[in-house]
Amino acid sequence: MNKALPSERGSVADTPLEPLLDEYEYAQITGRSVASARRDRLLRKGCPFVKLGALVRYRPADVRAYIERNVRGRQKAEV
């Protein structure tokens, strides 16, 4: 039974969702192979992913955050 208030259900339904990326799109964006993405999921490391039944999808915001977390050699901003 859904115990969410009608106002909560409406606000979630009205929120636009970004399309999810499949593992091939994720691999293309990150420059990694699909096999590497699959190995990372198996080892429970790397970018967070969404499992919808048998489908694996990546949220664009998670992919952006994952890339930002892995930036190396960042220079300090000059003031």
C-alpha positions as CSV (number, residue, x, y, z in Angstrom):
1,M,0.0,0.0,0.0
2,N,1.3,3.4,-0.9
3,K,1.3,5.6,2.1
4,A,2.6,8.8,0.4
5,L,0.5,11.8,0.7
6,P,-1.2,13.0,-2.5
7,S,0.9,16.1,-2.5
8,E,4.1,14.0,-2.3
9,R,3.0,11.8,-5.2
10,G,2.2,14.8,-7.4
11,S,5.5,16.5,-6.8
12,V,7.4,13.4,-7.7
13,A,5.4,12.8,-10.8
14,D,5.8,16.5,-11.9
15,T,9.6,16.3,-11.5
16,P,11.3,16.0,-14.9
17,L,13.7,13.1,-15.0
18,E,16.9,12.9,-17.1
19,P,17.0,10.0,-19.4
20,L,19.2,7.2,-18.0
21,L,22.3,6.1,-19.9
22,D,22.9,2.5,-20.8
23,E,26.3,0.8,-20.3
24,Y,27.4,1.5,-23.9
25,E,26.7,5.3,-23.5
26,Y,28.4,5.2,-20.1
27,A,31.5,3.6,-21.7
28,Q,31.6,6.1,-24.5
29,I,31.3,9.1,-22.2
30,T,34.0,7.8,-19.8
31,G,36.3,6.4,-22.5
32,R,36.3,3.0,-20.9
33,S,35.2,-0.3,-22.4
34,V,31.8,-1.9,-21.6
35,A,33.8,-4.9,-20.2
36,S,35.5,-2.5,-17.7
37,A,32.1,-1.1,-16.6
38,R,30.8,-4.6,-16.1
39,R,33.8,-5.6,-14.1
40,D,33.5,-2.5,-11.9
41,R,29.8,-3.4,-11.2
42,L,30.8,-7.0,-10.4
43,L,33.5,-5.7,-7.9
44,R,31.1,-3.1,-6.6
45,K,33.4,-0.2,-7.4
46,G,33.2,2.7,-9.8
47,C,30.2,4.7,-10.8
48,P,26.9,4.1,-9.0
49,F,24.3,2.4,-11.3
50,V,20.6,1.7,-11.3
51,K,19.3,-1.9,-11.8
52,L,15.8,-2.1,-13.4
53,G,15.1,-5.8,-13.6
54,A,17.9,-7.1,-15.9
55,L,18.6,-3.6,-17.2
56,V,21.6,-1.6,-16.0
57,R,21.4,2.2,-16.3
58,Y,23.5,5.1,-15.1
59,R,22.1,8.5,-14.0
60,P,23.8,11.3,-15.8
61,A,24.3,13.2,-12.5
62,D,26.1,10.1,-11.0
63,V,28.4,9.9,-14.1
64,R,29.3,13.6,-13.8
65,A,30.0,13.2,-10.0
66,Y,32.1,10.1,-10.7
67,I,34.2,11.9,-13.2
68,E,34.6,14.9,-10.9
69,R,35.7,12.6,-8.0
70,N,38.4,11.2,-10.3
71,V,40.0,14.4,-11.4
72,R,43.7,14.5,-10.6
73,G,46.2,17.3,-10.6
74,R,43.6,20.0,-10.2
75,Q,45.2,23.4,-9.8
76,K,44.2,25.8,-7.0
77,A,42.0,28.6,-8.2
78,E,43.8,31.9,-8.3
79,V,42.4,34.7,-6.2
